[in-house]
Amino acid sequence: MIHEILRMGDPRLLQPAKPVERFNTPELHALVEDMFDTMEAAKGAGLAAPQIGVDLQVVIFGFDRNPRYPEAPAVPKTVLINPSLTAINDEIEDGWEGCLSVPGMRGVVPRYVHLHYSGFDQYGHPIDRIAEGFHARVVQHECDHLQGILYPMRVRDFARFGFSDVLFPNLELTSD
């Protein structure tokens, strides 16, 4: 089922999410399926449960190709629950980000380039991965939602924040 995506200004997006306590339940499987349906309908790169009003530490991400980020390499489709993120080193890179909860806008956000992340899938199986580049950026962006952080809160230079159609007039952006 496709859910409405909450937009910036909704106070639910600013609350820290609760950890998932029970795995491999019909409710959790339904949530994950709904999140993928919602993300794909919006052509997103990822989605966090709080973005659809669910107060749980669940994020999904991944795509082979994404029209909102045409230059981005593929990111493995992943369900990540109760995540833990650790920067591998201090290398930080600025990059453009958009968000389904901040439609029509993009901004440059600093993120760690090399990242270790761990957590669980919906069955309770452990996930333990190293990511770099855009993959690492997506994971950090989605996990920020679990702490009540939206990417504009991380923008350092508001000269590089604005409406997507003004910043990128030649890029076909439907809901960005």
Backbone hydrogen bonds in HBPLUS format (Angstrom, degrees):
<---DONOR---> <-ACCEPTOR-->    atom                        ^
c    i                          cat <-CA-CA->   ^        H-A-AA   ^      H-
h    n   atom  resd res      DA  || num        DHA   H-A  angle D-A-AA Bond
n    s   type  num  typ     dist DA aas  dist angle  dist       angle   num
A0006-LEU N   A0051-GLN O   2.71 MM  45  5.26 163.9  1.73 160.8 162.7     1
A0010-ASP N   A0007-ARG O   3.00 MM   3  6.02 158.4  2.05 151.2 156.2     2
A0008-MET N   A0101-SER O   2.68 MM  93  5.62 152.7  1.75 167.4 158.2     3
A0013-LEU N   A0010-ASP O   3.04 MM   3  5.90 158.2  2.09 126.3 131.3     4
A0014-LEU N   A0011-PRO O   3.07 MM   3  5.40 159.3  2.12 110.3 116.9     5
A0017-ALA N   A0146-LEU O   2.88 MM 129  5.09 165.1  1.90 141.5 143.9     6
A0018-LYS N   A0055-ASP O   3.28 MM  37  6.00 162.7  2.31 112.9 115.2     7
A0057-GLN N   A0018-LYS O   2.81 MM  39  5.75 134.9  2.01 156.7 153.1     8
A0024-ASN N   A0122-GLN O   2.68 MM  98  5.67 158.8  1.73 167.8 162.2     9
A0029-HIS N   A0025-THR O   3.01 MM   4  6.26 166.5  2.03 158.6 162.3    10
A0030-ALA N   A0026-PRO O   2.94 MM   4  6.07 155.4  2.00 144.4 151.3    11
A0031-LEU N   A0027-GLU O   2.96 MM   4  6.16 154.5  2.03 143.5 150.5    12
A0032-VAL N   A0028-LEU O   2.99 MM   4  6.24 166.2  2.01 153.5 156.1    13
A0033-GLU N   A0029-HIS O   2.99 MM   4  6.19 163.2  2.02 148.9 153.7    14
A0034-ASP N   A0030-ALA O   2.89 MM   4  6.06 163.3  1.91 150.7 155.6    15
A0035-MET N   A0031-LEU O   2.84 MM   4  6.06 152.0  1.91 150.2 158.6    16
A0036-PHE N   A0032-VAL O   3.00 MM   4  6.29 160.7  2.04 152.7 156.6    17
A0037-ASP N   A0033-GLU O   2.96 MM   4  6.22 161.5  1.99 151.0 156.6    18
A0038-THR N   A0034-ASP O   2.88 MM   4  6.03 159.1  1.93 147.6 153.4    19
A0039-MET N   A0035-MET O   2.82 MM   4  5.99 166.8  1.84 153.7 157.4    20
A0040-GLU N   A0036-PHE O   2.92 MM   4  5.97 168.7  1.93 150.4 153.9    21
A0041-ALA N   A0037-ASP O   3.00 MM   4  6.09 155.1  2.06 142.9 150.0    22
A0042-ALA N   A0038-THR O   3.10 MM   4  6.27 144.6  2.23 143.6 152.5    23
A0044-GLY N   A0039-MET O   2.90 MM   5  5.02 171.0  1.90 149.3 148.8    24
A0043-LYS N   A0040-GLU O   3.13 MM   3  4.82 155.5  2.19  96.9 104.3    25
A0062-GLY N   A0045-ALA O   3.02 MM  17  5.84 155.7  2.08 160.5 158.3    26
A0047-LEU N   A0060-ILE O   2.87 MM  13  5.42 154.9  1.94 150.2 150.9    27
A0060-ILE N   A0047-LEU O   2.86 MM  13  5.42 159.2  1.90 159.5 166.6    28
A0051-GLN N   A0048-ALA O   2.85 MM   3  5.51 145.6  1.97 120.5 130.5    29
A0049-ALA N   A0058-VAL O   2.84 MM   9  5.43 166.6  1.86 168.0 167.1    30
A0052-ILE N   A0049-ALA O   2.96 MM   3  5.60 160.3  2.00 120.9 126.9    31
A0054-VAL N   A0049-ALA O   3.06 MM   5  5.03 161.9  2.10 132.8 127.7    32
A0053-GLY N   A0050-PRO O   3.02 MM   3  4.74 162.0  2.05 103.9 105.5    33
A0056-LEU N   A0054-VAL O   2.95 MM   2  5.73 139.9  2.11 100.3  90.3    34
A0058-VAL N   A0056-LEU O   2.89 MM   2  5.64 131.5  2.12 108.0  92.9    35
A0082-ASN N   A0057-GLN O   2.93 MM  25  5.18 159.6  1.97 144.7 150.2    36
A0059-VAL N   A0080-LEU O   2.93 MM  21  5.32 160.1  1.97 151.2 157.8    37
A0080-LEU N   A0059-VAL O   2.86 MM  21  5.32 176.9  1.86 162.3 162.7    38
A0061-PHE N   A0078-THR O   3.09 MM  17  5.46 147.6  2.20 146.4 152.8    39
A0078-THR N   A0061-PHE O   2.75 MM  17  5.46 158.8  1.80 165.8 168.1    40
A0063-PHE N   A0075-VAL O   2.83 MM  12  5.35 145.2  1.95 138.4 147.1    41
A0075-VAL N   A0063-PHE O   2.90 MM  12  5.35 155.5  1.96 153.5 161.6    42
A0069-TYR N   A0066-ASN O   3.03 MM   3  5.36 143.3  2.17 108.0 118.4    43
A0072-ALA N   A0069-TYR O   3.02 MM   3  5.47 158.8  2.06 117.6 124.5    44
A0081-ILE N   A0120-PHE O   2.76 MM  39  4.99 145.6  1.88 146.5 156.0    45
A0120-PHE N   A0081-ILE O   3.00 MM  39  4.99 147.2  2.11 134.7 143.8    46
A0084-SER N   A0118-SER O   2.83 MM  34  5.28 146.8  1.94 149.1 151.6    47
A0118-SER N   A0084-SER O   2.94 MM  34  5.28 151.5  2.02 148.6 157.2    48
A0086-THR N   A0116-HIS O   2.84 MM  30  5.17 154.4  1.91 157.5 162.7    49
A0116-HIS N   A0086-THR O   2.82 MM  30  5.17 167.2  1.83 156.5 160.9    50
A0088-ILE N   A0114-HIS O   3.05 MM  26  5.46 174.5  2.06 129.2 130.8    51
A0113-VAL N   A0091-GLU O   3.03 MM  22  5.88 161.1  2.06 149.3 149.4    52
A0093-GLU N   A0111-ARG O   2.85 MM  18  5.58 160.5  1.89 159.3 161.7    53
A0111-ARG N   A0093-GLU O   3.03 MM  18  5.58 155.1  2.10 137.4 143.4    54
A0095-GLY N   A0109-VAL O   3.07 MM  14  5.49 144.6  2.20 128.2 137.6    55
A0109-VAL N   A0095-GLY O   2.84 MM  14  5.49 165.0  1.86 149.0 148.2    56
A0097-GLU N   A0107-GLY O   2.77 MM  10  5.49 149.1  1.86 150.2 159.5    57
A0107-GLY N   A0097-GLU O   2.97 MM  10  5.49 152.3  2.04 149.0 157.9    58
A0102-VAL N   A0099-CYS O   2.95 MM   3  5.08 158.2  2.00 106.9 114.1    59
A0164-SER N   A0104-GLY O   2.87 MM  60  5.45 154.9  1.93 118.4 126.9    60
A0105-MET N   A0176-ASP O   2.91 MM  71  6.40 110.2  2.41 142.3 137.7    61
A0106-ARG N   A0162-GLY O   2.83 MM  56  5.69 154.0  1.90 164.1 173.0    62
A0162-GLY N   A0106-ARG O   2.90 MM  56  5.69 161.8  1.93 165.5 171.6    63
A0108-VAL N   A0160-ARG O   2.99 MM  52  5.82 143.0  2.13 161.2 172.4    64
A0133-GLY N   A0113-VAL O   2.96 MM  20  5.15 131.4  2.20 135.2 147.3    65
A0115-LEU N   A0131-ALA O   2.87 MM  16  5.20 167.8  1.88 157.9 158.3    66
A0131-ALA N   A0115-LEU O   2.77 MM  16  5.20 162.5  1.80 156.2 160.7    67
A0117-TYR N   A0129-ARG O   2.88 MM  12  5.45 161.9  1.91 151.8 158.0    68
A0129-ARG N   A0117-TYR O   2.85 MM  12  5.45 170.7  1.86 167.9 170.4    69
A0119-GLY N   A0127-ILE O   3.01 MM   8  5.18 141.1  2.16 141.8 142.7    70
A0127-ILE N   A0119-GLY O   2.82 MM   8  5.18 156.4  1.88 133.0 131.8    71
A0121-ASP N   A0125-HIS O   2.89 MM   4  5.47 148.2  1.99 147.3 157.5    72
A0124-GLY N   A0121-ASP O   3.00 MM   3  5.38 161.3  2.04 114.2 120.4    73
A0137-ARG N   A0133-GLY O   2.98 MM   4  6.30 152.9  2.06 148.5 157.3    74
A0138-VAL N   A0134-PHE O   2.88 MM   4  6.13 161.9  1.91 157.6 160.6    75
A0139-VAL N   A0135-HIS O   3.12 MM   4  6.40 165.8  2.14 153.3 156.6    76
A0140-GLN N   A0136-ALA O   3.03 MM   4  6.24 167.1  2.05 151.6 154.9    77
A0141-HIS N   A0137-ARG O   2.89 MM   4  6.07 163.5  1.92 154.0 159.0    78
A0142-GLU N   A0138-VAL O   2.93 MM   4  6.12 174.3  1.93 159.0 159.9    79
A0143-CYS N   A0139-VAL O   2.93 MM   4  6.03 163.2  1.95 152.0 157.3    80
A0144-ASP N   A0140-GLN O   2.93 MM   4  6.04 139.6  2.09 142.9 153.1    81
A0145-HIS N   A0142-GLU O   3.11 MM   3  5.45 130.4  2.37 102.6 114.1    82
A0146-LEU N   A0143-CYS O   3.00 MM   3  5.24 135.9  2.20 102.4 114.3    83
A0147-GLN N   A0144-ASP O   2.86 MM   3  5.27 152.9  1.93 112.4 121.4    84
A0149-ILE N   A0144-ASP O   3.03 MM   5  5.03 164.1  2.05 135.8 134.0    85
A0148-GLY N   A0145-HIS O   3.17 MM   3  5.03 163.4  2.20 101.6 105.8    86
A0153-MET N   A0150-LEU O   2.85 MM   3  5.73 154.4  1.92 133.3 140.1    87
A0154-ARG N   A0151-TYR O   2.81 MM   3  5.30 158.0  1.85 118.9 126.3    88
A0155-VAL N   A0152-PRO O   3.31 MM   3  5.10 152.8  2.39  95.2 103.0    89
A0160-ARG N   A0157-ASP O   2.90 MM   3  5.74 164.8  1.92 123.0 128.2    90
A0166-VAL N   A0163-PHE O   3.09 MM   3  5.44 139.4  2.26 107.3 118.6    91
A0167-LEU N   A0163-PHE O   2.96 MM   4  6.21 166.8  1.98 160.1 164.3    92
A0168-PHE N   A0164-SER O   2.75 MM   4  5.62 160.3  1.79 152.9 158.3    93
A0171-LEU N   A0168-PHE O   3.14 MM   3  5.52 167.2  2.15 117.5 121.5    94
